[in-house]
Amino acid sequence: MVLEAPQLRARLAVRPPASSATVIPITRGRLLAANPTPGKYGFTNTKSETVFTVILYYREGSDEGRTITVPPGQTQYVYEFPAGAHNYIVTYRAMVPIMSFPPGAPTMPQDVIYLRGEINVEQCKTGSMEIR
């Protein structure tokens, strides 16, 4: 059977989803569930002088995530973060020698990794972690 152009176009036409279908929108490269259930997670800085930067990644191996700065003695939260396991890195700014030898070599500011690990963000709940 050979279809003519109008018949072929009618067969290949994109139809809207049925009313009972669940539509999952895509936002900024991430899939959002039809009923998103994000959580929030807090990081508490227990140090008296060091300012920490926390990077919380959306998934393992991803460069996409959220970054927060946690001043000394304060707690900062990452809001509406997808539920599940996520990797994090905690860094601080320090003066690091430009070269290892000779002793007393000039220094420059550089981010130093303080902690690294994984946290579990629970649906519609608040979690927290102390940076000691």
N, C-alpha and C positions, 0 to 999 in steps of 0.2 A: 504494500500500500504506500503510495507516494502522497505526502502532505504538501499542500500549497502553502505559500508564505503566511497568509492570515491564520490558517489552522495551526501551523507550526508555532507561531507566536502565541496563540491562545494556550497551547499545551505547555509551553515553556514559561508562561507568565508567573510571576512571583505572587503568591497569594498571602494575604495577611494572616497571622496566627489565629486559630480558633479562640473563642472567648475563654475556654477552659485552660488554654496553654499558659505556662508561666514564662514571662519575659524576663530575662536576666540582662540588665544593661551593663555595658562595659565603660568604666570610668578610669581615665589615666592609666590604661594598660592593665588594670586589675579587674577581675570579675567580681561583681557585687551580687550577693545572694538576693533573692526576691524579698526576704525578710532578714536583713543584716542584723547580726547580734554581736556588735563589737564590744570590747571591754576597754578598761583604762589601766595603765600600769604606772606606778610611781617609783622614783629613784630618790633616796634620801642621802644627802651628803653629810656624813658625821665628822668630817675633818673641820678644823678651825680656820684654815687659810687657803686650802687648795680648791680651785674651781674645776669641776669635772665636766667633760662633754660626753654625752651618751648618744651612741648611734644604735638605733633599733631597726633591724632589717626585716622586710616583709617575709622573706623566705631564704633558706640556705643557698649560698652561692650568688645571691642577688646583690646588686649595688643600690637598689632602691629601698629606701627606708625613711625614718624620721630622726632628726637630730634635736636634742635639747641640751641646754646648759644648766648645770645644777650648782648654784653658789653655795659657799660653806654654810652648814647648819640649816639648809632649806630642803624642801621636797618639791620636785617638779614632776608633772604627769604627762604622759603621752595619751591623748584622748582618742576615742573611736578607732582603736587599733584592732585589726582582725583577730578573732579568737584562734588559738593554736600555739604551736611552739615557734619561737623566733630567736635568732641569734642576736647578740648585742656585743658592743665594744665600749669600754669606758676609757677615756683618755684624759690627760692633763698636759698643760703647756709647761715645759721645763727648759732650762738652759743646758744644752748638750755640747760637749767639746766637738769642734770641727774635725779633729783628728785625735787618735788615741795616744799618740806620742808626739811631742814630749809632754811631760807633766806641766800643767798650767797653760795648755794650749787655749787659744781663743774659743769662745763658746757662741752659740746661736740658739734662738728659740726654736723648739721643735715639739710636736705632739708625741707623747710617750704613752704606750698602751699600759693601762693600770690593771684592768680586768677584761676578761673575755669569757663568754659562756652562752647559755641558752635559758630563756625564760618561757613560761607557759601563761599566755593571756587567756583567761576564762571568759565565756560568754556573759555579757552583762554584769561582770564583777570587777572589783578593783583589786589589783595585786600590788605588792611593793617590794622593794629591795633596798637594803642599806649598803652604801658604799663606805667600807671601813678602812 
